[in-house]
């Protein structure tokens, strides 16, 4: 039985559902540059836990105002004066939220503008596709602030840019933007106009796929990256056995066989 998502439960996230199954999830703390406090993290955990069972076919993840996300809410962090154990548990909730995103099986397209910094970059790296506009910039300034990443940057950002670039960003505060950010792997798309508009186009394209195919793409690939080559090959064969024989694919395969399906063509 499908779940229903109660939008009234969310305060730091603004939710919008489209008829085609695409949902827009907007970080809604623009006065804080959408910095992530613990309440926002809990709302991310709740939404992305429910999304795969609530008929969500794709998500556009955006930030209200001029910035996507400036990272950890440092004012909350300072005021709470947490113990090491307390902050460890905060980090584990961040990991819970971002793992629900990466492994949940629902395509997530991040629309990036302005600051994508620290924990904001960790959040963006948990999305499956990242679209940046001309204002977006990426940084991991933890070293300069006497901090260390706690939301998965050592895993996901390293996967995107490589260990050497990751360490450089943390040691020196290096900022990436523009074409260079795409070239090093921080985003897959760069647009001159609205990153949100392009992210919505991309999400709607993904939402047209069969949900089981998207689940495999947005879950199994990440799991397989954590396996040995032999284990990943076995897992890939098992997943393909399930996905490639799904009844809902029969009509699409028939369309390919009778040449009525659209063919893959190079971009004009």
Protein Blocks (a to p, Z undefined) as FASTA:
>chain_A
ZZdddfklpmkbccdddfkopacdddfbfknoopacfklmmmmmmmmmmmmmnopabdcd
ddehjbfbecjafklmmmnopafklmmmmmmmmmmmmmmmmmnopacddddehjaehjlm
mmmmmpmbdcddfkbccddfklmnopacfehpmmmmmmmnojklmmmmmmnopacehjll
mmnopafbdcfblfklmmmmmmmmmmmpcfklmmmmmmmmmmmmmpcfklmmmmmmmmmm
mmmmgfklmmmmmmmmnopaccddddZZ
